[in-house]
């Protein structure tokens, strides 16, 4: 997820009109977005483990790039 995508989501939820790229609030939103994405990846990985363990590993690895 890019910073611009995170900013767009912040604007959509009414978090602020247009956060500055270096604002403390945006940093918090970015960290929150990373945590949410990691949880979602792990949930998806757990779902595919019975089908394909290597696919689960690939899903988990997406968060490491």
C-alpha positions as CSV (number, residue, x, y, z in Angstrom):
1,X,0.0,0.0,0.0
2,X,1.4,3.3,-1.0
3,X,1.4,6.5,1.1
4,X,-0.9,8.1,-1.5
5,X,-3.4,5.2,-1.1
6,X,-3.2,5.6,2.7
7,X,-3.8,9.4,2.4
8,X,-6.8,8.7,0.2
9,X,-8.3,6.3,2.7
10,X,-7.7,8.9,5.5
11,X,-9.5,11.5,3.5
12,X,-12.4,9.0,2.8
13,X,-13.0,8.3,6.5
14,X,-12.8,12.0,7.4
15,X,-9.6,11.7,9.3
16,X,-8.5,15.0,7.9
17,X,-8.9,16.9,4.6
18,X,-5.4,16.5,3.2
19,X,-2.7,15.4,5.7
20,X,0.8,16.6,5.2
21,X,3.2,13.9,4.0
22,X,5.4,14.4,7.2
23,X,2.6,15.0,9.7
24,X,2.5,12.9,12.9
25,X,-1.1,12.0,12.3
26,X,-0.2,10.5,8.9
27,X,2.6,8.4,10.4
28,X,0.0,6.9,12.9
29,X,-2.4,6.2,10.0
30,X,0.5,4.5,8.0
31,X,1.4,2.3,11.0
32,X,-2.2,1.4,11.5
33,X,-2.6,0.5,7.8
34,X,0.5,-1.7,8.0
35,X,-0.9,-3.6,11.1
36,X,-4.2,-4.1,9.4
37,X,-2.6,-5.4,6.2
38,X,-0.4,-7.8,8.2
39,X,-3.4,-9.2,10.0
40,X,-5.2,-9.6,6.7
41,X,-2.2,-11.4,5.1
42,X,-1.9,-13.7,8.0
43,X,-5.6,-14.5,7.9
44,X,-5.4,-15.3,4.2
45,X,-2.2,-17.4,4.7
46,X,-4.0,-19.5,7.4
47,X,-6.9,-20.1,5.0
48,X,-4.7,-21.5,2.2
49,X,-2.3,-23.6,4.4
50,X,-4.5,-26.8,3.9
51,X,-4.3,-26.3,0.2
52,X,-0.8,-25.1,-0.4
53,X,1.8,-24.4,2.3
54,X,4.1,-22.6,-0.1
55,X,1.3,-20.3,-1.2
56,X,0.8,-19.4,2.5
57,X,4.5,-18.5,2.7
58,X,4.2,-16.3,-0.4
59,X,1.3,-14.5,1.1
60,X,3.2,-13.8,4.3
61,X,6.3,-12.7,2.3
62,X,4.3,-9.9,0.6
63,X,4.6,-7.9,3.8
64,X,8.4,-8.1,3.8
65,X,8.9,-6.1,0.6
